[in-house]
Structures are given as C-alpha cells and as structure tokens.
Amino acid sequence: MGKSKARSLKRNINDKFQYMTRESALKEVVNHTLDKNSIDTITLFGFTAEEMLEAGAEYEDVMALGGLIAK
C-alpha cells in the first residue's frame, strides 16, 4: 500500500461524522450542546431554537447559544 493511501485510511478511522443526517446531527447536538463540534454542527445545518427544544435540549443551553441559532 502506498503512503498516500495509508494516510487517507488512517485519517478517516476517527472520523466521527462520516455519515450524518439532519436527524442524527440534531441528536448529537442535543447530547453535547455547548461542545465546539456541536456549535459547528448547529451552524452547518442551521438548526432553529424550536427544533432543538423539541428534540430535548435544555432551554438554558439553547438561549446561551443565542446568535448561533437560526431564527
């Protein structure tokens, strides 16, 4: 196996979000609301406060995110 292919395979071993749907992303965000990866996911998918609250996020956590959440 060449060096390039070995690096590519090694890089994707720890890829947490390899196949992410909107539903799985929302579930991940609700579980880890103030994590940096969650903040990136919120901005990527454009979640609204209503979506996050319906999925089970805490009200205080959603309000703390303020401007990151789509209106």
C-alpha positions in Angstrom: 0.0 0.0 0.0 1.3 3.4 -0.9 2.0 6.2 1.6 -0.8 8.3 0.4 -3.4 5.6 0.6 -2.2 4.6 4.1 -2.5 8.3 5.3 -6.0 8.5 3.8 -7.2 5.4 5.6 -5.6 6.4 8.9 -7.2 9.9 8.8 -10.7 8.5 8.4 -10.5 6.0 11.2 -11.5 8.5 13.8 -14.0 10.4 11.6 -16.9 10.8 14.0 -19.3 12.4 11.5 -18.7 10.3 8.4 -22.4 9.8 7.5 -24.5 12.4 9.2 -28.2 13.1 8.5 -30.0 16.1 9.8 -31.8 13.9 12.5 -28.6 12.3 13.7 -26.9 15.8 13.8 -29.7 17.2 15.9 -29.5 14.2 18.3 -25.7 14.7 18.6 -26.2 18.5 19.3 -28.8 17.9 22.0 -26.5 15.4 23.7 -23.5 17.8 23.7 -24.9 21.3 23.4 -22.0 23.5 24.3 -19.3 21.4 22.7 -17.2 23.0 19.9 -18.2 20.3 17.4 -21.9 20.8 18.3 -21.6 24.6 17.7 -20.0 23.8 14.3 -22.9 21.4 13.6 -25.5 23.9 14.6 -24.1 26.5 12.1 -23.7 23.9 9.4 -27.2 22.6 9.5 -28.9 25.9 10.6 -30.9 24.5 13.4 -33.6 26.7 14.9 -34.2 27.0 18.6 -37.6 25.4 18.2 -36.1 22.3 16.6 -33.5 21.9 19.3 -36.1 22.4 22.1 -38.4 19.8 20.5 -35.5 17.4 20.3 -35.0 17.6 24.1 -32.4 20.3 24.6 -32.4 22.4 27.8 -33.9 25.8 27.4 -31.0 27.5 29.2 -28.5 25.8 26.8 -30.4 26.9 23.7 -30.7 30.5 25.0 -26.9 30.5 25.8 -26.2 29.8 22.1 -28.1 33.0 21.2 -26.9 34.3 17.8 -25.7 30.9 16.5 -29.2 29.6 16.2 -31.2 30.4 13.1 -34.3 32.5 13.7 
